[in-house]
């Protein structure tokens, strides 16, 4: 049975001037949504959402018309009998969480939708809330779900830090499902009376490869376990995660990133390597010893003999890498609560090509509900921050009163429209930011300047050619290697740079002009 809700889209448009000269027009679809958790832009040019109570919805991104294509008949919202008896007596973790579309979704034989929701594995008298992955078969010819299958059952839950993101990707000709599961534990730093003894806190098992929680799991697309997972017969792919709420895939480089919440410090983006350990709860963020006991753990770490090549991996990026805040008010902490992200490989917004886009849930003393854009090097590493060009860059924080706490982000197939969802309650909505290429071109810094390097690739002398009809000159230059390290810096730009002393590889040069604007180009040293 499918229900249809049709609405006329309402455009509340404002031109937003953004850093680097980009202009976006903001609007809202009038679609009524209820606690959305996932938003995808499908290859069929429709938006796909998960909503509360086990629902999957399909939304026309032009008109805002919504169709609830499936509602789980066994969705379970938990029971009072499962309420935790200690501390603030939290309810069991439930919800409708992540969703993914089959990598070959436009093929009718593979038009599968996968999503995560809570169900009761026990009885009314003895409830046992768990999560499952359901697979739905979509028939585009009649625009309806024609089959549903329970694919993965008995996914554990807890009283906090559920994780719940789902991602379907194709790697080396094989299709996989990746599922993030949080540590399920309530922070002992914030609520020390929730477990007695504290050793029973589920977050103590994030390191245990035989426990589901605190892991990223990998399945074959049919729900079975890949033969080459780190431990045979075990869905565990990586361990040592606190609350991994986001998964991103760089299709060009075959890199998987996760996004996760820290505890008062070190919200993380990680590059996921099979079998590796990301440290929680003994290590947070970078391997910098910013929490008590971290340095000792790092120096004495013993790899798990059951996991091939096991080692600790430092965070790709930490949003808040100082010492943990001692305030009891979470709004004082510098953590941003990143909820999900997406790899942006499109050319629709030229300045954003090859970036990660991450949205956040926290409006605190020093944080906002906003979009972070991480610009990447060709090898997938971060371009280093530079004067006037911070990386990451922040967007749309001025609209946070309109947008709310941002749960997820996606973009249109042409890359020119961003779609954001929030799930703060009565104000849940779909927000659209459309890139205005004409206005952006008029606002581009150095519009009439031409900056080029030759020869490229280079062996000895690298010449810098900068032409402008505005009387602007170059006043500084920096060179960064492929790992983002600054290997050259000068406040004077010569006609050429001697590259003979540099190793072969990919480099980036940034020059500053007399208007205070920056220009960047890639070159290769042979």
N, C-alpha and C positions, 0 to 999 in steps of 0.2 A: 504494500500500500504506500503510495507516495502522496505527500501533500504539497500544494503549491501556494506560494505567497508572492504576489506581484506588486511591484512598487515602481513609481516613476522616479528616476534618479534626480536628486536635488544637488545643484552645484552651488557651493558656497566658496567662491574662488577668491584667492588672494595671491598676488605675485609676491614671492618670497625671494629676497636677495640673499644669496648664499655665498660662502667663501669660494675663492678662486673664480668668481664671476659667474657662477651658475645660477640660473633663475628657475624656480619651480612654481607651478600653479597648484594650489591646494584645493581639494574638493572632498566631499563626503558622499559615498553612496547612501541612499536612504534605506538600504536593506536593514531589516531588524535582525540582529544576531543576539545569541544568548550564551555568554561565557565561551567565546571562540578560543581555541587553543592552537590550532594549526591553520595556516592559509598557504595554498599552493596555486600557482598559475599553471594550469594544465596545457598540454600540447593541443587540446581542443579549443583553446582560447576562452576557457571558462575558469573562474575561481572555484577552488574546492576548499571547504572548511570542515573542521570538526567543531561540534558544539556540545553543550551540556546534555546529559541524559542519553548518551550513546548515539548521537545523531551525526550523520554526514550530510553536508549541504553543498549544492552547486549553484553558483551565482553568476549571472550575466554581468560582466564588468562594465558594460555600457549602460544598461537600463537599471541595474540593481535588482532585477527579478531573481528571487531565490526559490529553489526547489529542495526540500528535504528528501534526499534520495533513499535514505535508509535510517531506521531507528532500531537499535539493538533490543530485541525482546527480553533479553536477560540482563540488561544493564542493572547494576546494583549500586545504590548510593550509601552503602555501609549500614551498620546497625548500632543502636545505642549499647547493645551488649558488647561491642568491640571498643568502646571508649576506654582510653588508658586511665588507670585509677590514680596515677601519681601526678605531681606538679599541677599544671593547669588543665589536666584531664582532656587532652585533645582527642578528636574523633579520628578514626582510621582514614588513611589516605585513599581517596576515590577520584573518579573523573573520567572525562573523555579527553584523551591526550593526543599523541602524535599520529600523523597520517603520511602515507607515501603512495605514489602512483608507480605502477610497473614501468621499468625503463623502456619497454616497447608498448606503451599504453595505446597508441593509435592502431595497433594490430588487434582486430576483434578477438583473436584467440588469446591475447595477453592483456586485455583491457581490465586489469585487476586494480582494485583499491585496497590498501591495507591500513588498518587503524587500530588504536589501542584504547581499551576502556575497561572499567572495573566490573566484576561480576562476583557472584557468591558461589564459592566452591563447596561450601558446607550446607547447612540447613537453616531454616528459620530459627530453630531453637539453639543451634550451635553454628552461627555464621562464621565464614572464613572468607573475607574479601581478598580477591586476587585480581590481577590484570590479565588480559588476553590480547592476542593479535587476531583480528578477524580479517578474512579475505573476502572481498565482494567482487563479483563479475559484472561489469557494466556493459550494457547493450546500447551502443550509440544510436542504432537505427530506431529504437523505441524509447530511448532516453530513460532507461530504467535499470535497476539492479535485478539481475535474473538468477543469481545464485549467491549463497553465502556459506563460508566454511570457517570453522574454528581452526586456525593455523598453528598458533602457539599458546599453550595454556599454562596456568599456575605460575605466572610471573608475580613475584612477591611484592608486597606493599609494606607500608609502615606509617609512622605518625608525622613524618616530615621528609623533605628532600626526595621526592618521588622520581626525578628525572622524567622519562616518558617520551623522549623524542624518537621518531622512527624515520629511517631513510632507506630508499631503494636505489641501488646504483649498479652499473655494469662495469666490471673490472676484468680485463683480459678475457673477454668473451663469456664470463660467468656473471650471473645476476645474484645479488645478495641483499639481505635486509640487515640493517644495523639498528640496534635498539639500545638506548641509554637507560640505565637504572641507577637511581641515586642510592646514597648510603642508608636511607630510611631512618636515620637517627636524629634525635633532638639534640642540639648543641649543648654540651655540658658546660661550656663557658657562659652561655646565655640562660640556661635553665638547669642548674646543677642538681635539682631534686627529682628529675624525671626518671632516673634509673637507680635502683638500689639492689646490688652494688653497680657501680658505673661500668663494670666489665660486661654487663648484659646489654649495654647500648649497641644497637646494630651497627653503628659506624665503626666499631672495632673490627668488623669483618670485611671492610673494603679491600683489604690486602689478601684475603683468603680466596684463592681462585675457585674453590668449590662452593662458595656462597654467591648467590646471584647479585646481591646489592653492592653498590659502589663499582659497577663495571659498565663497559660497553660490550654488548654481545653481538656476535655475527652469526647469521643463519643463511642457509641457501634460500632462494626465493620461494621454495616450496615449504619452508619451515623446518627442514632437516638441518643437521649440523654439518658444516663443511669438513671434509676429511683432513684438511690442512690447518684447522684451528690450532692454537697454541697447545692445547691439551686434547687428545683424541676423545670424542664423545662429549665434549664440554663446549657450550656456546660462548664462553668467555673469550673476548678478543683483547681487551686491555683492562687494567685494574687500577685501584687507587684513586677513584673519583668520588667527589663529595655530592654534588648535585648537578650532573651534566644535563642541561636543558636544551642544548642546541647541537646540531650536527650539520656540517657543511662539506661539500665535495668540490674540489678543484678538478674539473674534468680533464683539462689539458695536461696536468702534471700528475694525475692520479693521487692526489693528496686529500686525506680526510682530516678535517679539523673538528674539535668539539669545543663547546662553550659551556662553562660551568661556574656556579656560585662558590665563592670562598666564605670563610667564617671570620668576619670582621676585617679581613684582609685577603688579597690575592684572588679576586675573580680571575678566571683563566680562559685563555684560548690555547688549546693544545693541538699539536700535530700527532695523529694517532699512528703508532707503529705496532704491528701485530705482536702480542705477547708482553708488551712493555708495561712498566709500573709508573704511574703518575703521582705517587707519593702519599696521597691522603690516607690516614690523617697525621702522618709523621712529617710530611714535607708539603709546603704550600708554595705555589707559584714558582718563581726562580729559585735556584739552589743558592740562596743568599744568606741563610741562617737568620732570617728576620723573626723567627719564633723560637722560643726555648726548646732545646733538644734537637732542632733540625740539623745543625752541623754535625753533631755526634752521630745521628742516624745516617747521614750521608756518608760519613767516613767509615762507618762500620757495616754498611749494607752488605748482606750476603745474598746473592741471586738464588732464586728458587730453582732447585735442580730439576724439577718436573717441567720447567718452562724453558724452551730453547732460547738462548741469547738474552735471558732476562736481565734487565737493567733499569735504573731510574732515569726518567726523562724530565728535563726541565720544561717549564711552560714556554710556549711560543710567545705569549704576551701575558703580562699581569696588569690588570687595571689599577691595582692598589697594592703596591709591593712594600709598603713600610711596615713598621711594627703594628701589631693589632691594637686597635683603639680600646681604651679602658672604659669608655662611656657605656652606660647601660642602655642608652637610646640608640637604636639601630640607624636612625636618621643622621646621626653624627658621623657614622663610619663612612670611609671613602669608597666602599664597595658600591658598584653600580647595578648589581643583580641582572647580568645579561641573560636574556631568555632564549634567543635563537638568532640565527644568522643565515646568510646565503652567500655563495660565491657569485660575484658579478663579473662575467666574462664578456658581456655584450659591448657593442660599440655605440649603443643608443645614447648614452651619456659619455662622450669621449674621454673626459677626465677621470672617469670612474672605472674604465676598462681594467681588468685584472685587479679587483679589490674584493675584500670581505666586507659585508654589511651586517652589522650586529645591532640589535635593539635591546632596550633596557627597561626594567620594571620599577626602578627606584627614583623617587623625587626626594632627595635628602638635602642636608645642609650644603654639600658641595657637588651634588649630582642632580641630573635631570632625566626626565623621560625623553630619550632622544635616539638618534641613529648615529652609530660610529661607523666611519668608513676607513678601513685599513688598506692602504695602497701597497701592492706587492711588487717585488722584483720579479723578473722573468723566471727565476728559480723557485718562486713561492715564498721567499723570505720577505720580511718587512723592509720597505724603503725607510731609511732612518729619518727621524724628524729633523727639520732644518728651520732656521729663522724664517718666520713668515709662512712656513709650510709644515704645520704639525701633522704628525702621523701617529695615531689616528686623528682624523678630522671629525668634528661633531656637527650634526645637522638637525634642524627642526626643533631645537630646545625652546625657541621662542613660541612655539605652538603647543607646548605641553599641556596648557590648560584646556585646549581643544582636543588634543589627541589622546590624553590619558596615558596610563601605564601600558607600554608597548609589549605585546606578547609575541608577535611574529611579523615577518616581512617577506614579501615576494615581489617579483617584477614581471611586467608583460613580456611577451615573446620578442617584441622589438626593442626591449630594454628602456623604453622612454617613460614608462609609468611605474611608480612604486606603489605597492599596496601594503598598508599597515593595519593590524588589528590590535585592539586593546580589550582587556577583559576585567574591567574594574567594577562591573555590576550593571547599574541602570544605564550607563552611558556607552555600552559596548557598541562599536561601529567599525566600518571599513573606511579608512582614510586613504585618499589618493593624492600622490604628488606627481604631476606631469612635468617633465623637463621641457623648458621653453628654449629651443635651440636658437631662435632668432634673437631673443632678448639676451641669452647667454653669450652669443657671439659679439653683441654690442658691448658687453661688460667684461669680455676676456681681457686680462692684463696683457700689456705688450702686444695689442692686436696687430699693429703694423710693424712689428719686429720679426725678423727672421734669424733664427739661431741654428747653426749647423756645424758639424764636425767633419773633417776629412784628413787623410783617408780613413775609412772605417769599414773593415778592420784596419788596425794600425800596427806597425812594427817598431818604429822609432819616433818620428815627429808627428804629433797630433795638432793640427791647425784648427783654430776656432774662428768661425766666420759669423759675425753679428752685424746685421744690416737693419737700419731703421731710418724712417723719414722724420723722426721726432727729436733728433739731436741727443739721443740717449746713448750712454756709453756703459761698458762693463766695468765694474769696480771690484769684483771678487770672484773667486772660483774655488770649488771643493770637489774632490774625487772620492768616490766610495766604491769599495770592492763588492763582490757578489754576496758577501756576508754582512754588508751594511756598515763596515768599518771605514772610517775616514782615513785615507792614505795620503791625502795631499790637501793643503789649504793655503790660500794666498789672498791678500788684499789687493793684489795687482795682477791683472790678466795680460799675459804676454801673447805675442802672435801665435806661438806654438808651445806645446809642452813636450818635454823629453820623456818618452815612455819606455826607454830601453831598460830601466832598472826595475820595471814592474813585471810581475809574473803573468803568464798567459791566463786569460779568463775574461769574464764579463765585468764591466765597470760602468758607473754612472757619474756624469759630471754635472754639477749644479753651478750656474753662474748667477750673479746678482747684478742688476743694472742700476744706473744712477737714479732711477725712479723708485728704487727699493723693491722692485719686483724680481722674481726668481724664475729661471728657466732650467729645464733638466733634459738631458739626452743620454741615451745608452750608447756605449761603444765596446768593441771587442779588441783586446790586445792579443796578438798572435805570438 
